[in-house]
């Protein structure tokens, strides 16, 4: 079995949210060299990132803010056709392999996440190293550390059946963390990293960023059981 050096060139699987961002930060601290931000765009949902309600253009702006090359590909979402998604994902990862990538950094915290298990299988089949700095860690401690390090993530989607709409468009900060603490103290089952779909985020600034992103115009929209932040105008500062 091939032994990997921590200095190998890897791609950071990127959704634009806090977990993928934090995993990249951790991978760099572990000594890995990040070659690309690896982002998948839904081919069925107006060219947005599945679940996050974030446009592919915002991801491109984020890559500029971080100053790292973006490897962005469209793919049919797994929730529409899981078999084709898996086949297409493997083909896309093979292209990264041809570009000299030797591993993938993932931001999943739940070891049983279906997409994480799929990535694990693909990496095993292609001989790629899987770097998972957050997997199996306490979601509560992970979120706390993310905030303390100075990352700025905006809540862009909320499950209205679980969280209050007032948090949409606000930062994941100490007040939000304390809100989650109080909710769990009352007996509510909420994952601090939003692993059950409670909320999704978009990172606008932090230790990895050379520039920051500012939202100039947004609108709160109710879609079925979710509140989503429609980000109409933004800029790079």
C-alpha positions, 0 to 999 in steps of 0.5 A: 500500500502506498505511503503518503507524505503530508507534503502531497498536493491535495484538493479541498472538497468545497461547498463554500460553507464552514465545514469545508472551509475549516477542513481546508484550514486544518489540512494546511495545519497538518502540512498538506499543500492545497492545489485546488478548491474542488466544487460541485455544482448542481446541473438541475438547480439553476447552477447552484450548490446543492442544499446551500442555495449558493450560486456557482459565481459566489463560489468563484468569488470565494476562490478569488477571496482565498486566492486559490484555483477553483476546480468547479464541475457540474453534476447531477445531484445525488438525490435525483440519481445516486448511481449516476452521481457516483459514476460522474463523481469518480470520473471528475476525481480522475481528472484531479488525479491527472492534474497531480492531486494525491488526496482529498480533504473533506469537511464531513463531521459525521462518519456515517454521512452517505456522501462521505462514505462514497468519497471514501470508496472512490478514493480507495479505488483510485489510490487517493488519500482521504484527509478528514480533520473534522470526522468523528469530532464533537460538533459542538467543539468544532463549531466553537473552535471555528468561531474562536479562530475568527472565521465569519460564516453567514447562515444562508439556509435554515430548516424552519421546522427546527430553527427560528427564521431570525437567524437567517442572514446572521453570522455564526458567532458566539450568540448563535452558539449560545442559542444552540447551547440553550436549545440543547439544554431544553432537550432539543436535538440539534447538531451544532454543525448542522449535520442534520440539515438544520442550517447551512452557511457561506464563509465570507472571511477568516484566517484563509482569506486574502479579501473578504466578501460583503453582501450588498442586497439579500432577501429572505425567501420561504421555500417549503420547509426552509428559509433561504437567503437570496443573495442578489448583490455582493462585492469583494473587498 
